[in-house]
């Protein structure tokens, strides 16, 4: 999934679903070492790529 995110979603605003009630939202800042980094309102969220169930443009 990391190559797909880097090639198609880098710099885009996305929603990320990892299960349960939580959906993470933000601009894809980086994707390296199996960690996705989202930025929203100058705050960063780091998500383990192997925990991602779905990701889509917001």
Buried (B, 14 or more C-beta within 10 A) or exposed (E): EBEEBBEEBEEEBBBBBBEEEEEBEBBBBBBEEEEBBBBEEEEEBEBEBEEBEEBEEE
